Amino acid sequence: MPKKYTHTAAFAHFGTAPVNVQWSWSARNEGTKTVAVTLWQDEFKKSPDGRLVYERGPIWTDSKTSRGHYELMENLRWALDHCDGWVKVIIAIAKDKNAKQRSIKECAPTKMQTKAVASSHWKLSASRQEHAMNGYSPG
């Protein structure tokens, strides 16, 4: 992991600011048309064809109604409408990757970008995203 950042500083690296430092997992800057999302390092997997894929496991029932999840869905929709779907990526390492509610041990902004996928199932499009690598390995 590169230089350590606070979660707020990682968002600021991309010119974005979280709505709430406790529950925001994404942020956007409408002026610069930038959306940043936080992804867990341990949830990156290699696909059979060698591409790096981010797969979010089952979303806990309580997180589906959380403000952070709702904000993430709104920001992904906004990215599709205003950024051709492209978002910047913050990689987070969980204090306990088995915890029901994870918290960040450390995080950092990356050179990685991901493209949000348009789908009639927003939960699915947010849970599986393919990434274009720009010199950073999340694993």
N, CA, C and O atoms as CSV, one atom per row, in Angstrom:
chain,resi,resn,atom,element,x,y,z
A,1,MET,N,N,0.862,-1.177,0.000
A,1,MET,CA,C,0.000,0.000,0.000
A,1,MET,C,C,0.901,1.229,0.000
A,1,MET,O,O,1.840,1.307,0.792
A,2,PRO,N,N,0.625,2.190,-0.879
A,2,PRO,CA,C,1.411,3.425,-0.923
A,2,PRO,C,C,1.223,4.261,0.348
A,2,PRO,O,O,0.740,3.760,1.363
A,3,LYS,N,N,1.602,5.511,0.281
A,3,LYS,CA,C,1.443,6.433,1.400
A,3,LYS,C,C,0.074,6.263,2.045
A,3,LYS,O,O,-0.930,6.093,1.354
A,4,LYS,N,N,0.042,6.310,3.374
A,4,LYS,CA,C,-1.226,6.165,4.089
A,4,LYS,C,C,-1.985,7.489,4.086
A,4,LYS,O,O,-1.407,8.560,4.270
A,5,TYR,N,N,-3.270,7.387,3.875
A,5,TYR,CA,C,-4.169,8.535,3.861
A,5,TYR,C,C,-5.310,8.280,4.831
A,5,TYR,O,O,-5.644,7.129,5.114
A,6,THR,N,N,-5.906,9.347,5.339
A,6,THR,CA,C,-7.209,9.186,5.975
A,6,THR,C,C,-8.212,9.000,4.840
A,6,THR,O,O,-7.911,9.323,3.691
A,7,HIS,N,N,-9.385,8.488,5.146
A,7,HIS,CA,C,-10.393,8.298,4.107
A,7,HIS,C,C,-10.766,9.652,3.489
A,7,HIS,O,O,-10.925,9.759,2.273
A,8,THR,N,N,-10.902,10.670,4.321
A,8,THR,CA,C,-11.230,12.011,3.830
A,8,THR,C,C,-10.124,12.552,2.926
A,8,THR,O,O,-10.412,13.165,1.898
A,9,ALA,N,N,-8.864,12.332,3.300
A,9,ALA,CA,C,-7.740,12.796,2.475
A,9,ALA,C,C,-7.683,12.042,1.147
A,9,ALA,O,O,-7.299,12.616,0.129
A,10,ALA,N,N,-8.059,10.768,1.149
A,10,ALA,CA,C,-8.087,9.999,-0.101
A,10,ALA,C,C,-9.133,10.574,-1.053
A,10,ALA,O,O,-8.883,10.687,-2.253
A,11,PHE,N,N,-10.297,10.938,-0.528
A,11,PHE,CA,C,-11.301,11.605,-1.365
A,11,PHE,C,C,-10.764,12.943,-1.870
A,11,PHE,O,O,-10.929,13.272,-3.045
A,12,ALA,N,N,-10.125,13.715,-0.992
A,12,ALA,CA,C,-9.595,15.031,-1.370
A,12,ALA,C,C,-8.549,14.915,-2.476
A,12,ALA,O,O,-8.430,15.818,-3.303
A,13,HIS,N,N,-7.796,13.827,-2.505
A,13,HIS,CA,C,-6.808,13.595,-3.561
A,13,HIS,C,C,-7.452,13.693,-4.945
A,13,HIS,O,O,-6.814,14.132,-5.902
A,14,PHE,N,N,-8.714,13.285,-5.045
A,14,PHE,CA,C,-9.442,13.336,-6.317
A,14,PHE,C,C,-10.307,14.589,-6.449
A,14,PHE,O,O,-11.078,14.717,-7.401
A,15,GLY,N,N,-10.179,15.509,-5.496
A,15,GLY,CA,C,-10.968,16.737,-5.556
A,15,GLY,C,C,-12.412,16.542,-5.136
A,15,GLY,O,O,-13.282,17.335,-5.497
A,16,THR,N,N,-12.672,15.487,-4.372
A,16,THR,CA,C,-14.026,15.223,-3.889
A,16,THR,C,C,-14.032,15.289,-2.370
A,16,THR,O,O,-12.978,15.252,-1.736
A,17,ALA,N,N,-15.215,15.386,-1.795
A,17,ALA,CA,C,-15.353,15.410,-0.340
A,17,ALA,C,C,-16.552,14.558,0.054
A,17,ALA,O,O,-17.619,14.680,-0.548
A,18,PRO,N,N,-16.392,13.694,1.057
A,18,PRO,CA,C,-17.521,12.874,1.484
A,18,PRO,C,C,-18.607,13.724,2.127
A,18,PRO,O,O,-18.319,14.719,2.793
A,19,VAL,N,N,-19.848,13.328,1.923
A,19,VAL,CA,C,-20.969,14.011,2.567
A,19,VAL,C,C,-20.862,13.835,4.075
A,19,VAL,O,O,-21.124,14.768,4.833
A,20,ASN,N,N,-20.474,12.634,4.513
A,20,ASN,CA,C,-20.351,12.331,5.932
A,20,ASN,C,C,-19.134,11.428,6.128
A,20,ASN,O,O,-19.041,10.376,5.496
A,21,VAL,N,N,-18.213,11.820,6.984
A,21,VAL,CA,C,-16.982,11.045,7.146
A,21,VAL,C,C,-17.223,9.692,7.804
A,21,VAL,O,O,-16.368,8.811,7.717
A,22,GLN,N,N,-18.356,9.508,8.453
A,22,GLN,CA,C,-18.646,8.236,9.112
A,22,GLN,C,C,-19.208,7.180,8.168
A,22,GLN,O,O,-18.887,6.000,8.311
A,23,TRP,N,N,-20.046,7.581,7.200
A,23,TRP,CA,C,-20.719,6.567,6.385
A,23,TRP,C,C,-20.580,6.722,4.876
A,23,TRP,O,O,-21.106,5.886,4.142
A,24,SER,N,N,-19.912,7.727,4.389
A,24,SER,CA,C,-19.754,7.892,2.935
A,24,SER,C,C,-18.678,6.960,2.393
A,24,SER,O,O,-17.557,6.933,2.900
A,25,TRP,N,N,-19.028,6.191,1.352
A,25,TRP,CA,C,-18.084,5.310,0.669
A,25,TRP,C,C,-17.829,5.784,-0.750
A,25,TRP,O,O,-17.107,5.144,-1.515
A,26,SER,N,N,-18.432,6.913,-1.090
A,26,SER,CA,C,-18.228,7.516,-2.403
A,26,SER,C,C,-18.433,9.016,-2.258
A,26,SER,O,O,-19.017,9.489,-1.284
A,27,ALA,N,N,-17.940,9.752,-3.249
A,27,ALA,CA,C,-18.112,11.206,-3.255
A,27,ALA,C,C,-18.001,11.687,-4.693
A,27,ALA,O,O,-17.439,11.005,-5.550
A,28,ARG,N,N,-18.546,12.872,-4.944
A,28,ARG,CA,C,-18.428,13.415,-6.296
A,28,ARG,C,C,-18.191,14.914,-6.245
A,28,ARG,O,O,-18.531,15.597,-5.279
A,29,ASN,N,N,-17.588,15.398,-7.335
A,29,ASN,CA,C,-17.387,16.821,-7.548
A,29,ASN,C,C,-18.034,17.121,-8.890
A,29,ASN,O,O,-17.498,16.759,-9.938
A,30,GLU,N,N,-19.174,17.776,-8.861
A,30,GLU,CA,C,-19.909,18.033,-10.099
A,30,GLU,C,C,-19.174,19.014,-10.997
A,30,GLU,O,O,-19.309,18.949,-12.219
A,31,GLY,N,N,-18.394,19.925,-10.412
A,31,GLY,CA,C,-17.652,20.899,-11.203
A,31,GLY,C,C,-16.581,20.265,-12.074
A,31,GLY,O,O,-16.394,20.658,-13.226
A,32,THR,N,N,-15.880,19.289,-11.526
A,32,THR,CA,C,-14.821,18.613,-12.285
A,32,THR,C,C,-15.289,17.290,-12.892
A,32,THR,O,O,-14.513,16.581,-13.533
A,33,LYS,N,N,-16.555,16.970,-12.686
A,33,LYS,CA,C,-17.137,15.705,-13.178
A,33,LYS,C,C,-16.293,14.511,-12.728
A,33,LYS,O,O,-15.853,13.688,-13.532
A,34,THR,N,N,-16.088,14.451,-11.414
A,34,THR,CA,C,-15.295,13.382,-10.818
A,34,THR,C,C,-16.120,12.651,-9.772
A,34,THR,O,O,-16.760,13.278,-8.928
A,35,VAL,N,N,-16.105,11.330,-9.828
A,35,VAL,CA,C,-16.715,10.490,-8.802
A,35,VAL,C,C,-15.624,9.569,-8.276
A,35,VAL,O,O,-14.882,8.973,-9.056
A,36,ALA,N,N,-15.523,9.452,-6.959
A,36,ALA,CA,C,-14.568,8.542,-6.325
A,36,ALA,C,C,-15.340,7.531,-5.489
A,36,ALA,O,O,-16.295,7.880,-4.796
A,37,VAL,N,N,-14.915,6.275,-5.563
A,37,VAL,CA,C,-15.548,5.207,-4.785
A,37,VAL,C,C,-14.479,4.468,-3.990
A,37,VAL,O,O,-13.320,4.404,-4.402
A,38,THR,N,N,-14.873,3.915,-2.857
A,38,THR,CA,C,-13.985,3.136,-2.011
A,38,THR,C,C,-14.270,1.658,-2.230
A,38,THR,O,O,-15.416,1.218,-2.141
A,39,LEU,N,N,-13.215,0.891,-2.519
A,39,LEU,CA,C,-13.349,-0.546,-2.756
A,39,LEU,C,C,-12.408,-1.299,-1.821
A,39,LEU,O,O,-11.294,-0.847,-1.556
A,40,TRP,N,N,-12.860,-2.448,-1.325
A,40,TRP,CA,C,-12.063,-3.258,-0.408
A,40,TRP,C,C,-10.999,-4.045,-1.166
A,40,TRP,O,O,-11.303,-4.716,-2.152
A,41,GLN,N,N,-9.762,-3.962,-0.709
A,41,GLN,CA,C,-8.643,-4.628,-1.371
A,41,GLN,C,C,-8.859,-6.137,-1.493
A,41,GLN,O,O,-8.533,-6.718,-2.528
A,42,ASP,N,N,-9.398,-6.777,-0.464
A,42,ASP,CA,C,-9.527,-8.234,-0.474
A,42,ASP,C,C,-10.641,-8.743,-1.389
A,42,ASP,O,O,-10.786,-9.954,-1.555
A,43,GLU,N,N,-11.423,-7.856,-1.980
A,43,GLU,CA,C,-12.517,-8.284,-2.848
A,43,GLU,C,C,-12.173,-8.189,-4.339
A,43,GLU,O,O,-13.047,-8.351,-5.190
A,44,PHE,N,N,-10.911,-7.930,-4.648
A,44,PHE,CA,C,-10.449,-7.991,-6.035
A,44,PHE,C,C,-10.097,-9.434,-6.372
A,44,PHE,O,O,-9.445,-10.121,-5.586
A,45,LYS,N,N,-10.526,-9.883,-7.531
A,45,LYS,CA,C,-10.248,-11.247,-7.990
A,45,LYS,C,C,-9.817,-11.184,-9.450
A,45,LYS,O,O,-10.175,-10.256,-10.175
A,46,LYS,N,N,-9.045,-12.179,-9.872
A,46,LYS,CA,C,-8.698,-12.288,-11.295
A,46,LYS,C,C,-9.730,-13.167,-11.970
A,46,LYS,O,O,-10.075,-14.238,-11.471
A,47,SER,N,N,-10.220,-12.706,-13.109
A,47,SER,CA,C,-11.171,-13.495,-13.888
A,47,SER,C,C,-10.396,-14.571,-14.652
A,47,SER,O,O,-9.174,-14.482,-14.764
A,48,PRO,N,N,-11.091,-15.587,-15.179
A,48,PRO,CA,C,-10.409,-16.643,-15.934
A,48,PRO,C,C,-9.573,-16.111,-17.104
A,48,PRO,O,O,-8.572,-16.722,-17.478
A,49,ASP,N,N,-9.981,-14.978,-17.681
A,49,ASP,CA,C,-9.215,-14.431,-18.809
A,49,ASP,C,C,-8.125,-13.453,-18.361
A,49,ASP,O,O,-7.511,-12.783,-19.191
A,50,GLY,N,N,-7.884,-13.373,-17.043
A,50,GLY,CA,C,-6.786,-12.571,-16.529
A,50,GLY,C,C,-7.124,-11.144,-16.148
A,50,GLY,O,O,-6.273,-10.438,-15.607
A,51,ARG,N,N,-8.351,-10.698,-16.419
A,51,ARG,CA,C,-8.734,-9.335,-16.037
A,51,ARG,C,C,-8.948,-9.252,-14.532
A,51,ARG,O,O,-9.355,-10.228,-13.902
A,52,LEU,N,N,-8.675,-8.086,-13.961
A,52,LEU,CA,C,-8.916,-7.852,-12.550
A,52,LEU,C,C,-10.360,-7.415,-12.381
A,52,LEU,O,O,-10.812,-6.479,-13.039
A,53,VAL,N,N,-11.082,-8.091,-11.502
A,53,VAL,CA,C,-12.505,-7.825,-11.305
A,53,VAL,C,C,-12.751,-7.566,-9.824
A,53,VAL,O,O,-12.177,-8.234,-8.964
A,54,TYR,N,N,-13.602,-6.600,-9.538
A,54,TYR,CA,C,-14.006,-6.335,-8.157
A,54,TYR,C,C,-15.367,-6.958,-7.954
A,54,TYR,O,O,-16.342,-6.578,-8.603
A,55,GLU,N,N,-15.428,-7.914,-7.054
A,55,GLU,CA,C,-16.699,-8.555,-6.754
A,55,GLU,C,C,-17.036,-8.334,-5.300
A,55,GLU,O,O,-16.327,-8.790,-4.403
A,56,ARG,N,N,-18.113,-7.636,-5.082
A,56,ARG,CA,C,-18.598,-7.410,-3.721
A,56,ARG,C,C,-19.504,-8.560,-3.377
A,56,ARG,O,O,-20.437,-8.862,-4.121
A,57,GLY,N,N,-19.246,-9.205,-2.268
A,57,GLY,CA,C,-20.082,-10.309,-1.822
A,57,GLY,C,C,-21.486,-9.826,-1.510
A,57,GLY,O,O,-21.824,-8.671,-1.771
A,58,PRO,N,N,-22.305,-10.706,-0.950
A,58,PRO,CA,C,-23.686,-10.318,-0.643
A,58,PRO,C,C,-23.718,-9.056,0.214
A,58,PRO,O,O,-22.970,-8.924,1.183
A,59,ILE,N,N,-24.585,-8.151,-0.157
A,59,ILE,CA,C,-24.735,-6.910,0.600
A,59,ILE,C,C,-25.660,-7.197,1.771
A,59,ILE,O,O,-26.772,-7.693,1.596
A,60,TRP,N,N,-25.184,-6.877,2.965
A,60,TRP,CA,C,-25.996,-7.124,4.157
A,60,TRP,C,C,-27.305,-6.364,4.050
A,60,TRP,O,O,-27.351,-5.261,3.506
A,61,THR,N,N,-28.367,-6.956,4.571
A,61,THR,CA,C,-29.694,-6.351,4.495
A,61,THR,C,C,-29.687,-4.936,5.037
A,61,THR,O,O,-30.272,-4.042,4.425
A,62,ASP,N,N,-29.037,-4.710,6.175
A,62,ASP,CA,C,-29.040,-3.370,6.755
A,62,ASP,C,C,-28.243,-2.379,5.917
A,62,ASP,O,O,-28.524,-1.181,5.965
A,63,SER,N,N,-27.258,-2.840,5.153
A,63,SER,CA,C,-26.484,-1.900,4.339
A,63,SER,C,C,-27.257,-1.448,3.109
A,63,SER,O,O,-26.980,-0.378,2.567
A,64,LYS,N,N,-28.229,-2.253,2.655
A,64,LYS,CA,C,-29.015,-1.868,1.484
A,64,LYS,C,C,-29.828,-0.609,1.753
A,64,LYS,O,O,-30.154,0.133,0.827
A,65,THR,N,N,-30.150,-0.370,3.001
A,65,THR,CA,C,-30.932,0.811,3.348
A,65,THR,C,C,-30.075,1.881,4.021
A,65,THR,O,O,-30.600,2.902,4.466
A,66,SER,N,N,-28.771,1.659,4.098
A,66,SER,CA,C,-27.912,2.640,4.753
A,66,SER,C,C,-27.727,3.871,3.870
A,66,SER,O,O,-27.857,3.806,2.648
A,67,ARG,N,N,-27.426,4.976,4.511
A,67,ARG,CA,C,-27.201,6.217,3.760
A,67,ARG,C,C,-25.989,6.099,2.846
A,67,ARG,O,O,-25.995,6.634,1.737
A,68,GLY,N,N,-24.949,5.403,3.302
A,68,GLY,CA,C,-23.756,5.233,2.478
A,68,GLY,C,C,-24.029,4.434,1.215
A,68,GLY,O,O,-23.507,4.756,0.148
A,69,HIS,N,N,-24.849,3.385,1.331
A,69,HIS,CA,C,-25.201,2.575,0.157
A,69,HIS,C,C,-26.063,3.396,-0.800
A,69,HIS,O,O,-25.845,3.372,-2.012
A,70,TYR,N,N,-27.032,4.115,-0.260
A,70,TYR,CA,C,-27.895,4.959,-1.095
A,70,TYR,C,C,-27.058,6.011,-1.818
A,70,TYR,O,O,-27.248,6.251,-3.010
A,71,GLU,N,N,-26.135,6.636,-1.095
A,71,GLU,CA,C,-25.269,7.653,-1.699
A,71,GLU,C,C,-24.397,7.041,-2.798
A,71,GLU,O,O,-24.213,7.657,-3.848
A,72,LEU,N,N,-23.861,5.845,-2.573
A,72,LEU,CA,C,-23.061,5.160,-3.588
A,72,LEU,C,C,-23.880,4.934,-4.851
A,72,LEU,O,O,-23.398,5.196,-5.953
A,73,MET,N,N,-25.106,4.454,-4.706
A,73,MET,CA,C,-25.958,4.214,-5.877
A,73,MET,C,C,-26.227,5.521,-6.632
A,73,MET,O,O,-26.203,5.548,-7.863
A,74,GLU,N,N,-26.481,6.597,-5.892
A,74,GLU,CA,C,-26.702,7.907,-6.520
A,74,GLU,C,C,-25.452,8.374,-7.263
A,74,GLU,O,O,-25.545,8.886,-8.378
A,75,ASN,N,N,-24.289,8.198,-6.649
A,75,ASN,CA,C,-23.046,8.629,-7.290
A,75,ASN,C,C,-22.714,7.785,-8.514
A,75,ASN,O,O,-22.184,8.311,-9.493
A,76,LEU,N,N,-23.013,6.486,-8.481
A,76,LEU,CA,C,-22.802,5.653,-9.667
A,76,LEU,C,C,-23.745,6.066,-10.794
A,76,LEU,O,O,-23.347,6.105,-11.959
A,77,ARG,N,N,-24.990,6.374,-10.447
A,77,ARG,CA,C,-25.928,6.872,-11.469
A,77,ARG,C,C,-25.420,8.180,-12.070
A,77,ARG,O,O,-25.475,8.375,-13.284
A,78,TRP,N,N,-24.927,9.071,-11.217
A,78,TRP,CA,C,-24.420,10.364,-11.678
A,78,TRP,C,C,-23.205,10.149,-12.586
A,78,TRP,O,O,-23.069,10.822,-13.608
A,79,ALA,N,N,-22.327,9.220,-12.219
A,79,ALA,CA,C,-21.151,8.915,-13.053
A,79,ALA,C,C,-21.577,8.406,-14.423
A,79,ALA,O,O,-20.972,8.770,-15.432
A,80,LEU,N,N,-22.601,7.579,-14.474
A,80,LEU,CA,C,-23.101,7.087,-15.762
A,80,LEU,C,C,-23.627,8.234,-16.615
A,80,LEU,O,O,-23.409,8.268,-17.826
A,81,ASP,N,N,-24.318,9.170,-15.978
A,81,ASP,CA,C,-24.933,10.287,-16.704
A,81,ASP,C,C,-23.950,11.384,-17.094
A,81,ASP,O,O,-24.151,12.055,-18.107
A,82,HIS,N,N,-22.886,11.582,-16.308
A,82,HIS,CA,C,-22.015,12.741,-16.516
A,82,HIS,C,C,-20.541,12.420,-16.789
A,82,HIS,O,O,-19.800,13.294,-17.240
A,83,CYS,N,N,-20.111,11.201,-16.530
A,83,CYS,CA,C,-18.688,10.843,-16.667
A,83,CYS,C,C,-18.499,9.623,-17.554
A,83,CYS,O,O,-17.462,8.963,-17.488
A,84,ASP,N,N,-19.475,9.322,-18.369
A,84,ASP,CA,C,-19.432,8.118,-19.202
A,84,ASP,C,C,-19.210,6.872,-18.348
A,84,ASP,O,O,-18.697,5.862,-18.829
A,85,GLY,N,N,-19.602,6.954,-17.078
A,85,GLY,CA,C,-19.499,5.815,-16.175
A,85,GLY,C,C,-18.182,5.679,-15.436
A,85,GLY,O,O,-18.074,4.840,-14.542
A,86,TRP,N,N,-17.175,6.476,-15.775
A,86,TRP,CA,C,-15.858,6.332,-15.152
A,86,TRP,C,C,-15.832,6.909,-13.744
A,86,TRP,O,O,-16.352,7.998,-13.501
A,87,VAL,N,N,-15.225,6.174,-12.818
A,87,VAL,CA,C,-15.035,6.639,-11.447
A,87,VAL,C,C,-13.596,6.368,-11.016
A,87,VAL,O,O,-12.953,5.440,-11.506
A,88,LYS,N,N,-13.106,7.184,-10.103
A,88,LYS,CA,C,-11.779,7.014,-9.502
A,88,LYS,C,C,-11.904,6.033,-8.339
A,88,LYS,O,O,-12.982,5.878,-7.765
A,89,VAL,N,N,-10.796,5.372,-7.994
A,89,VAL,CA,C,-10.847,4.312,-6.992
A,89,VAL,C,C,-9.927,4.590,-5.803
A,89,VAL,O,O,-8.751,4.917,-5.958
A,90,ILE,N,N,-10.504,4.450,-4.624
A,90,ILE,CA,C,-9.766,4.435,-3.364
A,90,ILE,C,C,-9.753,2.977,-2.908
A,90,ILE,O,O,-10.806,2.344,-2.826
A,91,ILE,N,N,-8.570,2.443,-2.611
A,91,ILE,CA,C,-8.461,1.074,-2.100
A,91,ILE,C,C,-8.415,1.142,-0.579
A,91,ILE,O,O,-7.640,1.905,-0.003
A,92,ALA,N,N,-9.255,0.337,0.063
A,92,ALA,CA,C,-9.290,0.274,1.524
A,92,ALA,C,C,-8.936,-1.129,1.996
A,92,ALA,O,O,-9.338,-2.124,1.393
A,93,ILE,N,N,-8.178,-1.189,3.080
A,93,ILE,CA,C,-7.886,-2.452,3.751
A,93,ILE,C,C,-8.718,-2.468,5.027
A,93,ILE,O,O,-8.680,-1.527,5.820
A,94,ALA,N,N,-9.469,-3.546,5.214
A,94,ALA,CA,C,-10.357,-3.658,6.372
A,94,ALA,C,C,-9.579,-4.025,7.635
A,94,ALA,O,O,-8.622,-4.797,7.580
A,95,LYS,N,N,-9.998,-3.465,8.772
A,95,LYS,CA,C,-9.428,-3.885,10.056
A,95,LYS,C,C,-9.721,-5.365,10.274
A,95,LYS,O,O,-8.853,-6.123,10.708
A,96,ASP,N,N,-10.960,-5.769,9.967
A,96,ASP,CA,C,-11.378,-7.172,10.075
A,96,ASP,C,C,-12.231,-7.479,8.857
A,96,ASP,O,O,-13.383,-7.051,8.779
A,97,LYS,N,N,-11.671,-8.223,7.900
A,97,LYS,CA,C,-12.408,-8.473,6.660
A,97,LYS,C,C,-13.604,-9.394,6.846
A,97,LYS,O,O,-14.411,-9.540,5.927
A,98,ASN,N,N,-13.740,-10.018,8.011
A,98,ASN,CA,C,-14.893,-10.873,8.283
A,98,ASN,C,C,-15.988,-10.167,9.073
A,98,ASN,O,O,-17.040,-10.750,9.332
A,99,ALA,N,N,-15.750,-8.928,9.452
A,99,ALA,CA,C,-16.743,-8.187,10.233
A,99,ALA,C,C,-17.970,-7.874,9.387
A,99,ALA,O,O,-17.856,-7.620,8.187
A,100,LYS,N,N,-19.140,-7.892,10.012
A,100,LYS,CA,C,-20.373,-7.555,9.295
A,100,LYS,C,C,-20.327,-6.091,8.858
A,100,LYS,O,O,-20.655,-5.770,7.716
A,101,GLN,N,N,-19.925,-5.218,9.759
A,101,GLN,CA,C,-19.729,-3.808,9.408
A,101,GLN,C,C,-18.228,-3.555,9.433
A,101,GLN,O,O,-17.614,-3.484,10.497
A,102,ARG,N,N,-17.658,-3.421,8.270
A,102,ARG,CA,C,-16.217,-3.215,8.163
A,102,ARG,C,C,-15.832,-1.791,8.522
A,102,ARG,O,O,-16.621,-0.856,8.386
A,103,SER,N,N,-14.602,-1.655,8.984
A,103,SER,CA,C,-14.018,-0.331,9.174
A,103,SER,C,C,-12.635,-0.355,8.525
A,103,SER,O,O,-12.036,-1.414,8.339
A,104,ILE,N,N,-12.152,0.820,8.192
A,104,ILE,CA,C,-10.908,0.941,7.432
A,104,ILE,C,C,-9.694,0.938,8.354
A,104,ILE,O,O,-9.605,1.726,9.295
A,105,LYS,N,N,-8.768,0.040,8.064
A,105,LYS,CA,C,-7.469,0.024,8.743
A,105,LYS,C,C,-6.563,1.060,8.091
A,105,LYS,O,O,-5.934,1.870,8.771
A,106,GLU,N,N,-6.505,1.021,6.764
A,106,GLU,CA,C,-5.764,2.019,5.991
A,106,GLU,C,C,-6.352,2.087,4.591
A,106,GLU,O,O,-7.014,1.156,4.134
A,107,CYS,N,N,-6.101,3.199,3.922
A,107,CYS,CA,C,-6.612,3.370,2.559
A,107,CYS,C,C,-5.714,4.328,1.796
A,107,CYS,O,O,-4.897,5.045,2.373
A,108,ALA,N,N,-5.892,4.318,0.469
A,108,ALA,CA,C,-5.106,5.210,-0.386
A,108,ALA,C,C,-5.814,5.394,-1.718
A,108,ALA,O,O,-6.457,4.469,-2.215
A,109,PRO,N,N,-5.699,6.590,-2.301
A,109,PRO,CA,C,-6.205,6.779,-3.666
A,109,PRO,C,C,-5.290,6.027,-4.627
A,109,PRO,O,O,-4.116,5.815,-4.325
A,110,THR,N,N,-5.813,5.624,-5.774
A,110,THR,CA,C,-5.017,4.885,-6.757
A,110,THR,C,C,-5.084,5.577,-8.112
A,110,THR,O,O,-5.824,6.543,-8.295
A,111,LYS,N,N,-4.303,5.070,-9.054
A,111,LYS,CA,C,-4.386,5.528,-10.441
A,111,LYS,C,C,-5.417,4.715,-11.205
A,111,LYS,O,O,-5.630,4.928,-12.399
A,112,MET,N,N,-6.055,3.783,-10.509
A,112,MET,CA,C,-7.038,2.903,-11.118
A,112,MET,C,C,-8.349,3.645,-11.373
A,112,MET,O,O,-8.741,4.525,-10.607
A,113,GLN,N,N,-9.009,3.275,-12.454
A,113,GLN,CA,C,-10.357,3.767,-12.739
A,113,GLN,C,C,-11.242,2.557,-12.994
A,113,GLN,O,O,-10.770,1.518,-13.456
A,114,THR,N,N,-12.500,2.694,-12.698
A,114,THR,CA,C,-13.456,1.647,-13.018
A,114,THR,C,C,-14.621,2.273,-13.753
A,114,THR,O,O,-14.904,3.459,-13.586
A,115,LYS,N,N,-15.276,1.505,-14.538
A,115,LYS,CA,C,-16.434,2.001,-15.263
A,115,LYS,C,C,-17.675,1.353,-14.674
A,115,LYS,O,O,-17.805,0.129,-14.672
A,116,ALA,N,N,-18.584,2.175,-14.174
A,116,ALA,CA,C,-19.846,1.669,-13.643
A,116,ALA,C,C,-20.636,1.054,-14.791
A,116,ALA,O,O,-20.567,1.528,-15.925
A,117,VAL,N,N,-21.374,0.014,-14.500
A,117,VAL,CA,C,-22.122,-0.708,-15.522
A,117,VAL,C,C,-23.592,-0.357,-15.419
A,117,VAL,O,O,-24.184,-0.447,-14.343
A,118,ALA,N,N,-24.185,0.045,-16.541
A,118,ALA,CA,C,-25.617,0.337,-16.558
A,118,ALA,C,C,-26.378,-0.975,-16.530
A,118,ALA,O,O,-26.063,-1.902,-17.277
A,119,SER,N,N,-27.366,-1.050,-15.679
A,119,SER,CA,C,-28.147,-2.273,-15.537
A,119,SER,C,C,-29.489,-1.927,-14.929
A,119,SER,O,O,-29.638,-0.898,-14.270
A,120,SER,N,N,-30.463,-2.790,-15.152
A,120,SER,CA,C,-31.748,-2.577,-14.496
A,120,SER,C,C,-31.663,-2.996,-13.036
A,120,SER,O,O,-32.577,-2.720,-12.260
A,121,HIS,N,N,-30.575,-3.659,-12.653
A,121,HIS,CA,C,-30.368,-4.112,-11.277
A,121,HIS,C,C,-29.191,-3.344,-10.690
A,121,HIS,O,O,-28.046,-3.785,-10.786
A,122,TRP,N,N,-29.473,-2.197,-10.083
A,122,TRP,CA,C,-28.392,-1.353,-9.581
A,122,TRP,C,C,-27.537,-2.067,-8.555
A,122,TRP,O,O,-26.325,-1.855,-8.508
A,123,LYS,N,N,-28.143,-2.908,-7.733
A,123,LYS,CA,C,-27.354,-3.602,-6.724
A,123,LYS,C,C,-26.323,-4.503,-7.390
A,123,LYS,O,O,-25.198,-4.614,-6.904
A,124,LEU,N,N,-26.688,-5.144,-8.491
A,124,LEU,CA,C,-25.740,-6.000,-9.207
A,124,LEU,C,C,-24.660,-5.178,-9.887
A,124,LEU,O,O,-23.488,-5.553,-9.878
A,125,SER,N,N,-25.055,-4.049,-10.480
A,125,SER,CA,C,-24.057,-3.247,-11.178
A,125,SER,C,C,-23.066,-2.640,-10.196
A,125,SER,O,O,-21.910,-2.408,-10.548
A,126,ALA,N,N,-23.497,-2.384,-8.988
A,126,ALA,CA,C,-22.583,-1.839,-7.987
A,126,ALA,C,C,-21.736,-2.928,-7.360
A,126,ALA,O,O,-20.679,-2.640,-6.798
A,127,SER,N,N,-22.183,-4.181,-7.444
A,127,SER,CA,C,-21.450,-5.239,-6.772
A,127,SER,C,C,-20.415,-5.909,-7.665
A,127,SER,O,O,-19.577,-6.656,-7.160
A,128,ARG,N,N,-20.442,-5.671,-8.972
A,128,ARG,CA,C,-19.448,-6.278,-9.873
A,128,ARG,C,C,-18.974,-5.217,-10.852
A,128,ARG,O,O,-19.740,-4.738,-11.689
A,129,GLN,N,N,-17.695,-4.853,-10.736
A,129,GLN,CA,C,-17.145,-3.814,-11.593
A,129,GLN,C,C,-15.792,-4.259,-12.117
A,129,GLN,O,O,-14.974,-4.783,-11.361
A,130,GLU,N,N,-15.552,-4.056,-13.400
A,130,GLU,CA,C,-14.256,-4.372,-13.991
A,130,GLU,C,C,-13.386,-3.115,-13.951
A,130,GLU,O,O,-13.885,-1.994,-14.042
A,131,HIS,N,N,-12.094,-3.325,-13.816
A,131,HIS,CA,C,-11.183,-2.207,-13.615
A,131,HIS,C,C,-10.111,-2.116,-14.685
A,131,HIS,O,O,-9.563,-3.125,-15.128
A,132,ALA,N,N,-9.827,-0.899,-15.086
A,132,ALA,CA,C,-8.686,-0.619,-15.961
A,132,ALA,C,C,-7.518,-0.232,-15.059
A,132,ALA,O,O,-7.623,0.712,-14.276
A,133,MET,N,N,-6.430,-0.943,-15.167
A,133,MET,CA,C,-5.286,-0.698,-14.295
A,133,MET,C,C,-4.376,0.374,-14.885
A,133,MET,O,O,-4.144,0.409,-16.093
A,134,ASN,N,N,-3.868,1.239,-14.028
A,134,ASN,CA,C,-2.901,2.258,-14.429
A,134,ASN,C,C,-1.699,2.203,-13.491
A,134,ASN,O,O,-1.406,3.174,-12.794
A,135,GLY,N,N,-1.015,1.088,-13.473
A,135,GLY,CA,C,0.210,0.990,-12.691
A,135,GLY,C,C,0.033,0.735,-11.214
A,135,GLY,O,O,0.957,1.021,-10.452
A,136,TYR,N,N,-1.084,0.220,-10.763
A,136,TYR,CA,C,-1.288,-0.042,-9.344
A,136,TYR,C,C,-1.862,-1.430,-9.162
A,136,TYR,O,O,-2.779,-1.826,-9.881
A,137,SER,N,N,-1.338,-2.158,-8.222
A,137,SER,CA,C,-1.864,-3.491,-7.928
A,137,SER,C,C,-2.559,-3.464,-6.583
A,137,SER,O,O,-1.912,-3.214,-5.566
A,138,PRO,N,N,-3.863,-3.716,-6.548
A,138,PRO,CA,C,-4.572,-3.657,-5.284
A,138,PRO,C,C,-4.310,-4.856,-4.388
A,138,PRO,O,O,-4.653,-4.819,-3.206
A,139,GLY,N,N,-3.721,-5.905,-4.909
A,139,GLY,CA,C,-3.543,-7.126,-4.118
A,139,GLY,C,C,-2.167,-7.257,-3.540
A,139,GLY,O,O,-1.877,-8.235,-2.852
